[in-house]
Amino acid sequence: MVNIGSLDRAARFVLGAVLLAAPLLLPAMFASLGQWRFAVAGVGAVLLGTAVFRICPAYMLFGVRTCAIGKA
C-alpha cells in the first residue's frame, strides 16, 4: 500500500540524494563527524528507498498517509 504523496516523495528524494552523496563526495567537510558520516549516508539511502518505493514503514506504524490514493 502506497502511503507517500508526490510532495513528500520529492522532498525525500532530494534530501536523501544530498545526505547520501555529500559525505561520500565531500569527505573533508564531514571529517569532524568521523564514522557518523556513514550514518548520514545511511539515512540518505533510506530516504531514497522510501521515495522510490513510496512506502514508509514509520507512516504505516502510525497510520499516516500523505497521498490521496492509498493503492498503487
PDB file of N, CA, C and O in Angstrom:
ATOM      1  N   MET A   1       0.832  -1.178   0.000  1.00  0.00           N
ATOM      2  CA  MET A   1       0.000   0.000   0.000  1.00  0.00           C
ATOM      3  C   MET A   1       0.883   1.249   0.000  1.00  0.00           C
ATOM      4  O   MET A   1       1.769   1.393   0.842  1.00  0.00           O
ATOM      5  N   VAL A   2       0.639   2.121  -0.921  1.00  0.00           N
ATOM      6  CA  VAL A   2       1.387   3.374  -1.056  1.00  0.00           C
ATOM      7  C   VAL A   2       0.910   4.338   0.028  1.00  0.00           C
ATOM      8  O   VAL A   2      -0.292   4.503   0.237  1.00  0.00           O
ATOM      9  N   ASN A   3       1.867   4.977   0.720  1.00  0.00           N
ATOM     10  CA  ASN A   3       1.467   5.939   1.746  1.00  0.00           C
ATOM     11  C   ASN A   3       2.277   7.241   1.685  1.00  0.00           C
ATOM     12  O   ASN A   3       2.244   8.036   2.624  1.00  0.00           O
ATOM     13  N   ILE A   4       2.997   7.455   0.590  1.00  0.00           N
ATOM     14  CA  ILE A   4       3.793   8.669   0.419  1.00  0.00           C
ATOM     15  C   ILE A   4       3.291   9.420  -0.809  1.00  0.00           C
ATOM     16  O   ILE A   4       3.257   8.866  -1.908  1.00  0.00           O
ATOM     17  N   GLY A   5       2.905  10.671  -0.626  1.00  0.00           N
ATOM     18  CA  GLY A   5       2.405  11.511  -1.709  1.00  0.00           C
ATOM     19  C   GLY A   5       3.522  12.128  -2.532  1.00  0.00           C
ATOM     20  O   GLY A   5       4.704  11.941  -2.242  1.00  0.00           O
ATOM     21  N   SER A   6       3.136  12.854  -3.550  1.00  0.00           N
ATOM     22  CA  SER A   6       4.093  13.423  -4.507  1.00  0.00           C
ATOM     23  C   SER A   6       5.054  14.428  -3.877  1.00  0.00           C
ATOM     24  O   SER A   6       6.261  14.356  -4.108  1.00  0.00           O
ATOM     25  N   LEU A   7       4.536  15.354  -3.091  1.00  0.00           N
ATOM     26  CA  LEU A   7       5.387  16.360  -2.471  1.00  0.00           C
ATOM     27  C   LEU A   7       6.338  15.712  -1.456  1.00  0.00           C
ATOM     28  O   LEU A   7       7.526  16.031  -1.416  1.00  0.00           O
ATOM     29  N   ASP A   8       5.812  14.817  -0.656  1.00  0.00           N
ATOM     30  CA  ASP A   8       6.617  14.079   0.317  1.00  0.00           C
ATOM     31  C   ASP A   8       7.699  13.269  -0.394  1.00  0.00           C
ATOM     32  O   ASP A   8       8.846  13.218   0.050  1.00  0.00           O
ATOM     33  N   ARG A   9       7.319  12.644  -1.494  1.00  0.00           N
ATOM     34  CA  ARG A   9       8.260  11.827  -2.270  1.00  0.00           C
ATOM     35  C   ARG A   9       9.394  12.671  -2.848  1.00  0.00           C
ATOM     36  O   ARG A   9      10.558  12.274  -2.797  1.00  0.00           O
ATOM     37  N   ALA A  10       9.055  13.824  -3.391  1.00  0.00           N
ATOM     38  CA  ALA A  10      10.069  14.703  -3.967  1.00  0.00           C
ATOM     39  C   ALA A  10      11.032  15.204  -2.893  1.00  0.00           C
ATOM     40  O   ALA A  10      12.244  15.240  -3.107  1.00  0.00           O
ATOM     41  N   ALA A  11      10.491  15.590  -1.739  1.00  0.00           N
ATOM     42  CA  ALA A  11      11.340  16.066  -0.641  1.00  0.00           C
ATOM     43  C   ALA A  11      12.270  14.965  -0.148  1.00  0.00           C
ATOM     44  O   ALA A  11      13.449  15.211   0.104  1.00  0.00           O
ATOM     45  N   ARG A  12      11.742  13.754  -0.009  1.00  0.00           N
ATOM     46  CA  ARG A  12      12.566  12.621   0.427  1.00  0.00           C
ATOM     47  C   ARG A  12      13.670  12.326  -0.589  1.00  0.00           C
ATOM     48  O   ARG A  12      14.805  12.025  -0.220  1.00  0.00           O
ATOM     49  N   PHE A  13      13.318  12.419  -1.876  1.00  0.00           N
ATOM     50  CA  PHE A  13      14.299  12.118  -2.913  1.00  0.00           C
ATOM     51  C   PHE A  13      15.452  13.129  -2.894  1.00  0.00           C
ATOM     52  O   PHE A  13      16.623  12.749  -2.935  1.00  0.00           O
ATOM     53  N   VAL A  14      15.109  14.407  -2.834  1.00  0.00           N
ATOM     54  CA  VAL A  14      16.143  15.448  -2.842  1.00  0.00           C
ATOM     55  C   VAL A  14      17.007  15.369  -1.579  1.00  0.00           C
ATOM     56  O   VAL A  14      18.235  15.356  -1.665  1.00  0.00           O
ATOM     57  N   LEU A  15      16.367  15.315  -0.412  1.00  0.00           N
ATOM     58  CA  LEU A  15      17.113  15.250   0.843  1.00  0.00           C
ATOM     59  C   LEU A  15      17.927  13.965   0.928  1.00  0.00           C
ATOM     60  O   LEU A  15      19.066  13.982   1.394  1.00  0.00           O
ATOM     61  N   GLY A  16      17.356  12.862   0.484  1.00  0.00           N
ATOM     62  CA  GLY A  16      18.069  11.589   0.500  1.00  0.00           C
ATOM     63  C   GLY A  16      19.301  11.605  -0.397  1.00  0.00           C
ATOM     64  O   GLY A  16      20.358  11.101  -0.017  1.00  0.00           O
ATOM     65  N   ALA A  17      19.164  12.184  -1.585  1.00  0.00           N
ATOM     66  CA  ALA A  17      20.296  12.272  -2.507  1.00  0.00           C
ATOM     67  C   ALA A  17      21.414  13.122  -1.920  1.00  0.00           C
ATOM     68  O   ALA A  17      22.589  12.773  -2.034  1.00  0.00           O
ATOM     69  N   VAL A  18      21.050  14.233  -1.294  1.00  0.00           N
ATOM     70  CA  VAL A  18      22.055  15.109  -0.686  1.00  0.00           C
ATOM     71  C   VAL A  18      22.751  14.401   0.477  1.00  0.00           C
ATOM     72  O   VAL A  18      23.978  14.419   0.573  1.00  0.00           O
ATOM     73  N   LEU A  19      21.963  13.777   1.362  1.00  0.00           N
ATOM     74  CA  LEU A  19      22.546  13.106   2.524  1.00  0.00           C
ATOM     75  C   LEU A  19      23.387  11.891   2.135  1.00  0.00           C
ATOM     76  O   LEU A  19      24.358  11.563   2.817  1.00  0.00           O
ATOM     77  N   LEU A  20      23.027  11.241   1.068  1.00  0.00           N
ATOM     78  CA  LEU A  20      23.804  10.089   0.612  1.00  0.00           C
ATOM     79  C   LEU A  20      25.093  10.516  -0.075  1.00  0.00           C
ATOM     80  O   LEU A  20      26.149   9.931   0.167  1.00  0.00           O
ATOM     81  N   ALA A  21      25.015  11.518  -0.918  1.00  0.00           N
ATOM     82  CA  ALA A  21      26.167  11.910  -1.724  1.00  0.00           C
ATOM     83  C   ALA A  21      27.169  12.793  -0.985  1.00  0.00           C
ATOM     84  O   ALA A  21      28.376  12.623  -1.154  1.00  0.00           O
ATOM     85  N   ALA A  22      26.696  13.716  -0.185  1.00  0.00           N
ATOM     86  CA  ALA A  22      27.584  14.702   0.430  1.00  0.00           C
ATOM     87  C   ALA A  22      28.712  14.093   1.265  1.00  0.00           C
ATOM     88  O   ALA A  22      29.866  14.470   1.064  1.00  0.00           O
ATOM     89  N   PRO A  23      28.439  13.174   2.189  1.00  0.00           N
ATOM     90  CA  PRO A  23      29.542  12.623   2.980  1.00  0.00           C
ATOM     91  C   PRO A  23      30.551  11.818   2.146  1.00  0.00           C
ATOM     92  O   PRO A  23      31.721  11.695   2.511  1.00  0.00           O
ATOM     93  N   LEU A  24      30.077  11.281   1.032  1.00  0.00           N
ATOM     94  CA  LEU A  24      30.961  10.471   0.191  1.00  0.00           C
ATOM     95  C   LEU A  24      31.746  11.324  -0.801  1.00  0.00           C
ATOM     96  O   LEU A  24      32.895  11.012  -1.112  1.00  0.00           O
ATOM     97  N   LEU A  25      31.134  12.400  -1.301  1.00  0.00           N
ATOM     98  CA  LEU A  25      31.791  13.250  -2.289  1.00  0.00           C
ATOM     99  C   LEU A  25      32.585  14.395  -1.660  1.00  0.00           C
ATOM    100  O   LEU A  25      33.515  14.917  -2.277  1.00  0.00           O
ATOM    101  N   LEU A  26      32.227  14.786  -0.448  1.00  0.00           N
ATOM    102  CA  LEU A  26      32.907  15.881   0.248  1.00  0.00           C
ATOM    103  C   LEU A  26      33.405  15.404   1.615  1.00  0.00           C
ATOM    104  O   LEU A  26      32.969  15.923   2.643  1.00  0.00           O
ATOM    105  N   PRO A  27      34.307  14.429   1.641  1.00  0.00           N
ATOM    106  CA  PRO A  27      34.718  13.863   2.931  1.00  0.00           C
ATOM    107  C   PRO A  27      35.385  14.868   3.862  1.00  0.00           C
ATOM    108  O   PRO A  27      35.268  14.734   5.080  1.00  0.00           O
ATOM    109  N   ALA A  28      36.078  15.869   3.329  1.00  0.00           N
ATOM    110  CA  ALA A  28      36.738  16.856   4.188  1.00  0.00           C
ATOM    111  C   ALA A  28      35.713  17.667   4.977  1.00  0.00           C
ATOM    112  O   ALA A  28      35.955  18.029   6.128  1.00  0.00           O
ATOM    113  N   MET A  29      34.575  17.948   4.360  1.00  0.00           N
ATOM    114  CA  MET A  29      33.528  18.714   5.021  1.00  0.00           C
ATOM    115  C   MET A  29      32.905  17.931   6.186  1.00  0.00           C
ATOM    116  O   MET A  29      32.459  18.521   7.170  1.00  0.00           O
ATOM    117  N   PHE A  30      32.879  16.619   6.064  1.00  0.00           N
ATOM    118  CA  PHE A  30      32.254  15.774   7.076  1.00  0.00           C
ATOM    119  C   PHE A  30      33.281  15.041   7.947  1.00  0.00           C
ATOM    120  O   PHE A  30      32.921  14.130   8.693  1.00  0.00           O
ATOM    121  N   ALA A  31      34.546  15.431   7.857  1.00  0.00           N
ATOM    122  CA  ALA A  31      35.598  14.760   8.615  1.00  0.00           C
ATOM    123  C   ALA A  31      35.385  14.869  10.116  1.00  0.00           C
ATOM    124  O   ALA A  31      35.735  13.949  10.855  1.00  0.00           O
ATOM    125  N   SER A  32      34.820  15.974  10.577  1.00  0.00           N
ATOM    126  CA  SER A  32      34.598  16.149  12.013  1.00  0.00           C
ATOM    127  C   SER A  32      33.563  15.174  12.560  1.00  0.00           C
ATOM    128  O   SER A  32      33.510  14.948  13.769  1.00  0.00           O
ATOM    129  N   LEU A  33      32.744  14.597  11.693  1.00  0.00           N
ATOM    130  CA  LEU A  33      31.751  13.625  12.140  1.00  0.00           C
ATOM    131  C   LEU A  33      32.345  12.242  12.371  1.00  0.00           C
ATOM    132  O   LEU A  33      31.724  11.397  13.016  1.00  0.00           O
ATOM    133  N   GLY A  34      33.536  12.011  11.851  1.00  0.00           N
ATOM    134  CA  GLY A  34      34.160  10.699  11.995  1.00  0.00           C
ATOM    135  C   GLY A  34      33.336   9.629  11.290  1.00  0.00           C
ATOM    136  O   GLY A  34      32.935   9.797  10.139  1.00  0.00           O
ATOM    137  N   GLN A  35      33.088   8.525  11.995  1.00  0.00           N
ATOM    138  CA  GLN A  35      32.334   7.421  11.406  1.00  0.00           C
ATOM    139  C   GLN A  35      30.845   7.738  11.262  1.00  0.00           C
ATOM    140  O   GLN A  35      30.128   7.019  10.566  1.00  0.00           O
ATOM    141  N   TRP A  36      30.379   8.795  11.905  1.00  0.00           N
ATOM    142  CA  TRP A  36      28.975   9.180  11.800  1.00  0.00           C
ATOM    143  C   TRP A  36      28.601   9.612  10.391  1.00  0.00           C
ATOM    144  O   TRP A  36      27.420   9.636  10.047  1.00  0.00           O
ATOM    145  N   ARG A  37      29.589   9.954   9.573  1.00  0.00           N
ATOM    146  CA  ARG A  37      29.268  10.349   8.199  1.00  0.00           C
ATOM    147  C   ARG A  37      28.625   9.193   7.443  1.00  0.00           C
ATOM    148  O   ARG A  37      27.844   9.412   6.517  1.00  0.00           O
ATOM    149  N   PHE A  38      28.954   7.954   7.839  1.00  0.00           N
ATOM    150  CA  PHE A  38      28.332   6.791   7.206  1.00  0.00           C
ATOM    151  C   PHE A  38      26.876   6.649   7.649  1.00  0.00           C
ATOM    152  O   PHE A  38      26.038   6.173   6.884  1.00  0.00           O
ATOM    153  N   ALA A  39      26.578   7.056   8.869  1.00  0.00           N
ATOM    154  CA  ALA A  39      25.186   7.055   9.341  1.00  0.00           C
ATOM    155  C   ALA A  39      24.375   8.081   8.558  1.00  0.00           C
ATOM    156  O   ALA A  39      23.220   7.832   8.213  1.00  0.00           O
ATOM    157  N   VAL A  40      24.979   9.234   8.279  1.00  0.00           N
ATOM    158  CA  VAL A  40      24.308  10.261   7.488  1.00  0.00           C
ATOM    159  C   VAL A  40      24.006   9.708   6.089  1.00  0.00           C
ATOM    160  O   VAL A  40      22.909   9.902   5.564  1.00  0.00           O
ATOM    161  N   ALA A  41      24.977   9.026   5.498  1.00  0.00           N
ATOM    162  CA  ALA A  41      24.772   8.419   4.183  1.00  0.00           C
ATOM    163  C   ALA A  41      23.700   7.333   4.257  1.00  0.00           C
ATOM    164  O   ALA A  41      22.917   7.175   3.321  1.00  0.00           O
ATOM    165  N   GLY A  42      23.657   6.592   5.346  1.00  0.00           N
ATOM    166  CA  GLY A  42      22.634   5.559   5.527  1.00  0.00           C
ATOM    167  C   GLY A  42      21.235   6.135   5.607  1.00  0.00           C
ATOM    168  O   GLY A  42      20.298   5.587   5.025  1.00  0.00           O
ATOM    169  N   VAL A  43      21.089   7.233   6.321  1.00  0.00           N
ATOM    170  CA  VAL A  43      19.790   7.909   6.395  1.00  0.00           C
ATOM    171  C   VAL A  43      19.381   8.378   4.999  1.00  0.00           C
ATOM    172  O   VAL A  43      18.214   8.280   4.621  1.00  0.00           O
ATOM    173  N   GLY A  44      20.344   8.883   4.242  1.00  0.00           N
ATOM    174  CA  GLY A  44      20.056   9.291   2.872  1.00  0.00           C
ATOM    175  C   GLY A  44      19.591   8.125   2.015  1.00  0.00           C
ATOM    176  O   GLY A  44      18.675   8.273   1.206  1.00  0.00           O
ATOM    177  N   ALA A  45      20.215   6.970   2.188  1.00  0.00           N
ATOM    178  CA  ALA A  45      19.821   5.783   1.426  1.00  0.00           C
ATOM    179  C   ALA A  45      18.403   5.344   1.792  1.00  0.00           C
ATOM    180  O   ALA A  45      17.626   4.954   0.920  1.00  0.00           O
ATOM    181  N   VAL A  46      18.073   5.408   3.064  1.00  0.00           N
ATOM    182  CA  VAL A  46      16.715   5.043   3.497  1.00  0.00           C
ATOM    183  C   VAL A  46      15.694   6.011   2.910  1.00  0.00           C
ATOM    184  O   VAL A  46      14.640   5.585   2.436  1.00  0.00           O
ATOM    185  N   LEU A  47      15.991   7.296   2.935  1.00  0.00           N
ATOM    186  CA  LEU A  47      15.070   8.277   2.359  1.00  0.00           C
ATOM    187  C   LEU A  47      14.882   8.045   0.858  1.00  0.00           C
ATOM    188  O   LEU A  47      13.766   8.138   0.345  1.00  0.00           O
ATOM    189  N   LEU A  48      15.966   7.746   0.165  1.00  0.00           N
ATOM    190  CA  LEU A  48      15.850   7.447  -1.271  1.00  0.00           C
ATOM    191  C   LEU A  48      15.018   6.196  -1.501  1.00  0.00           C
ATOM    192  O   LEU A  48      14.189   6.159  -2.411  1.00  0.00           O
ATOM    193  N   GLY A  49      15.232   5.180  -0.690  1.00  0.00           N
ATOM    194  CA  GLY A  49      14.464   3.938  -0.826  1.00  0.00           C
ATOM    195  C   GLY A  49      12.976   4.150  -0.608  1.00  0.00           C
ATOM    196  O   GLY A  49      12.152   3.623  -1.355  1.00  0.00           O
ATOM    197  N   THR A  50      12.633   4.922   0.414  1.00  0.00           N
ATOM    198  CA  THR A  50      11.211   5.176   0.669  1.00  0.00           C
ATOM    199  C   THR A  50      10.603   6.037  -0.441  1.00  0.00           C
ATOM    200  O   THR A  50       9.421   5.896  -0.754  1.00  0.00           O
ATOM    201  N   ALA A  51      11.393   6.914  -1.030  1.00  0.00           N
ATOM    202  CA  ALA A  51      10.896   7.731  -2.142  1.00  0.00           C
ATOM    203  C   ALA A  51      10.657   6.873  -3.383  1.00  0.00           C
ATOM    204  O   ALA A  51       9.662   7.055  -4.084  1.00  0.00           O
ATOM    205  N   VAL A  52      11.556   5.954  -3.647  1.00  0.00           N
ATOM    206  CA  VAL A  52      11.427   5.103  -4.829  1.00  0.00           C
ATOM    207  C   VAL A  52      10.223   4.167  -4.710  1.00  0.00           C
ATOM    208  O   VAL A  52       9.442   4.036  -5.652  1.00  0.00           O
ATOM    209  N   PHE A  53      10.073   3.521  -3.556  1.00  0.00           N
ATOM    210  CA  PHE A  53       9.005   2.543  -3.380  1.00  0.00           C
ATOM    211  C   PHE A  53       7.696   3.148  -2.876  1.00  0.00           C
ATOM    212  O   PHE A  53       6.670   2.468  -2.854  1.00  0.00           O
ATOM    213  N   ARG A  54       7.722   4.436  -2.467  1.00  0.00           N
ATOM    214  CA  ARG A  54       6.558   5.167  -1.984  1.00  0.00           C
ATOM    215  C   ARG A  54       5.890   4.511  -0.775  1.00  0.00           C
ATOM    216  O   ARG A  54       4.682   4.638  -0.574  1.00  0.00           O
ATOM    217  N   ILE A  55       6.689   3.812   0.019  1.00  0.00           N
ATOM    218  CA  ILE A  55       6.184   3.172   1.232  1.00  0.00           C
ATOM    219  C   ILE A  55       7.100   3.552   2.384  1.00  0.00           C
ATOM    220  O   ILE A  55       8.314   3.362   2.307  1.00  0.00           O
ATOM    221  N   CYS A  56       6.524   4.086   3.448  1.00  0.00           N
ATOM    222  CA  CYS A  56       7.274   4.438   4.635  1.00  0.00           C
ATOM    223  C   CYS A  56       6.785   3.573   5.797  1.00  0.00           C
ATOM    224  O   CYS A  56       5.639   3.712   6.225  1.00  0.00           O
ATOM    225  N   PRO A  57       7.634   2.686   6.312  1.00  0.00           N
ATOM    226  CA  PRO A  57       7.220   1.827   7.425  1.00  0.00           C
ATOM    227  C   PRO A  57       6.796   2.616   8.665  1.00  0.00           C
ATOM    228  O   PRO A  57       5.881   2.191   9.371  1.00  0.00           O
ATOM    229  N   ALA A  58       7.430   3.740   8.945  1.00  0.00           N
ATOM    230  CA  ALA A  58       7.050   4.559  10.098  1.00  0.00           C
ATOM    231  C   ALA A  58       5.649   5.141   9.896  1.00  0.00           C
ATOM    232  O   ALA A  58       4.869   5.226  10.845  1.00  0.00           O
ATOM    233  N   TYR A  59       5.332   5.538   8.672  1.00  0.00           N
ATOM    234  CA  TYR A  59       3.990   6.034   8.387  1.00  0.00           C
ATOM    235  C   TYR A  59       2.963   4.926   8.628  1.00  0.00           C
ATOM    236  O   TYR A  59       1.893   5.184   9.178  1.00  0.00           O
ATOM    237  N   MET A  60       3.284   3.694   8.219  1.00  0.00           N
ATOM    238  CA  MET A  60       2.378   2.564   8.442  1.00  0.00           C
ATOM    239  C   MET A  60       2.143   2.344   9.934  1.00  0.00           C
ATOM    240  O   MET A  60       1.017   2.108  10.371  1.00  0.00           O
ATOM    241  N   LEU A  61       3.210   2.425  10.696  1.00  0.00           N
ATOM    242  CA  LEU A  61       3.122   2.202  12.136  1.00  0.00           C
ATOM    243  C   LEU A  61       2.177   3.191  12.805  1.00  0.00           C
ATOM    244  O   LEU A  61       1.416   2.823  13.700  1.00  0.00           O
ATOM    245  N   PHE A  62       2.227   4.452  12.369  1.00  0.00           N
ATOM    246  CA  PHE A  62       1.414   5.494  12.978  1.00  0.00           C
ATOM    247  C   PHE A  62       0.129   5.804  12.200  1.00  0.00           C
ATOM    248  O   PHE A  62      -0.640   6.677  12.603  1.00  0.00           O
ATOM    249  N   GLY A  63      -0.103   5.108  11.107  1.00  0.00           N
ATOM    250  CA  GLY A  63      -1.322   5.313  10.325  1.00  0.00           C
ATOM    251  C   GLY A  63      -1.359   6.601   9.539  1.00  0.00           C
ATOM    252  O   GLY A  63      -2.433   7.152   9.298  1.00  0.00           O
ATOM    253  N   VAL A  64      -0.197   7.091   9.135  1.00  0.00           N
ATOM    254  CA  VAL A  64      -0.101   8.356   8.389  1.00  0.00           C
ATOM    255  C   VAL A  64      -0.059   8.059   6.892  1.00  0.00           C
ATOM    256  O   VAL A  64       0.601   7.117   6.455  1.00  0.00           O
ATOM    257  N   ARG A  65      -0.772   8.875   6.111  1.00  0.00           N
ATOM    258  CA  ARG A  65      -0.686   8.810   4.653  1.00  0.00           C
ATOM    259  C   ARG A  65      -0.630  10.221   4.120  1.00  0.00           C
ATOM    260  O   ARG A  65      -1.435  11.065   4.514  1.00  0.00           O
ATOM    261  N   THR A  66       0.309  10.494   3.228  1.00  0.00           N
ATOM    262  CA  THR A  66       0.422  11.822   2.633  1.00  0.00           C
ATOM    263  C   THR A  66      -0.029  11.806   1.178  1.00  0.00           C
ATOM    264  O   THR A  66       0.161  12.786   0.458  1.00  0.00           O
ATOM    265  N   CYS A  67      -0.619  10.708   0.747  1.00  0.00           N
ATOM    266  CA  CYS A  67      -1.097  10.626  -0.625  1.00  0.00           C
ATOM    267  C   CYS A  67      -2.613  10.589  -0.640  1.00  0.00           C
ATOM    268  O   CYS A  67      -3.251  10.261   0.360  1.00  0.00           O
ATOM    269  N   ALA A  68      -3.175  10.927  -1.779  1.00  0.00           N
ATOM    270  CA  ALA A  68      -4.621  10.949  -1.918  1.00  0.00           C
ATOM    271  C   ALA A  68      -5.176   9.549  -2.160  1.00  0.00           C
ATOM    272  O   ALA A  68      -6.277   9.215  -1.721  1.00  0.00           O
ATOM    273  N   ILE A  69      -4.393   8.740  -2.865  1.00  0.00           N
ATOM    274  CA  ILE A  69      -4.833   7.379  -3.217  1.00  0.00           C
ATOM    275  C   ILE A  69      -3.946   6.394  -2.467  1.00  0.00           C
ATOM    276  O   ILE A  69      -2.721   6.506  -2.508  1.00  0.00           O
ATOM    277  N   GLY A  70      -4.539   5.453  -1.799  1.00  0.00           N
ATOM    278  CA  GLY A  70      -3.801   4.519  -0.956  1.00  0.00           C
ATOM    279  C   GLY A  70      -3.285   3.286  -1.645  1.00  0.00           C
ATOM    280  O   GLY A  70      -2.549   2.517  -1.026  1.00  0.00           O
ATOM    281  N   LYS A  71      -3.637   3.051  -2.914  1.00  0.00           N
ATOM    282  CA  LYS A  71      -3.189   1.839  -3.598  1.00  0.00           C
ATOM    283  C   LYS A  71      -2.418   2.200  -4.852  1.00  0.00           C
ATOM    284  O   LYS A  71      -2.705   3.192  -5.521  1.00  0.00           O
ATOM    285  N   ALA A  72      -1.430   1.368  -5.154  1.00  0.00           N
ATOM    286  CA  ALA A  72      -0.603   1.597  -6.348  1.00  0.00           C
ATOM    287  C   ALA A  72      -1.342   1.212  -7.589  1.00  0.00           C
ATOM    288  O   ALA A  72      -0.806   1.336  -8.690  1.00  0.00           O
TER     289      ALA A  72
END
